[in-house]
């Protein structure tokens, strides 16, 4: 081959290598961006799932809180029923045999 043909051939090879390198770099960039998009999509899916779980737990806690408030009200009502003066007096008279003292039997002590 003569020198001119060799030069043209070498330029074609070098241009071809430049194009190949350019395409490889471009493909790597596209693959990298594609990977970033995929990671972003998976992140959105994960955060959405986590948000739904947290919301379900929140709703369950609200339901439990309401149930406990109702139970507390019932317990307070029951406590007030058990502590009524008439009931305590009836138990003291019937089960323990206690009676109210007469005014004559009451002694007031002054210190």
C-alpha positions, 0 to 999 in steps of 0.5 A: 500500500502506498503512503496515501492509502495507508493514511486514509486507512488509518484515519478511517480506523481512528475515526471508527475508534472515535465513534465506537468510544463515543457510542460506548460512553453514550451507551454507558451514560444512558445505562447509568440514567436508566439505572437511576430511573429504576432506583428512583421508581423502586424508592417511590414504591418502597416509600408508598408501601411504608406510608401505607403501613404507617397509616394502617398502624395509625388508624389501628392506634386511633381505634384502640384509643377510642376503645380504651376511652369507652372502657375508661368511661365504663370503669369510672361509672362502675367505680362511682356505683361501687362507691355510693354512700348508700351502698357502703352503708348497707354493706356496713349494716348488713355484713358487718353489723354496724349501726349509726351511733346515737347522739348520746354516744358521740364524744367530741375530742378537742386537742 
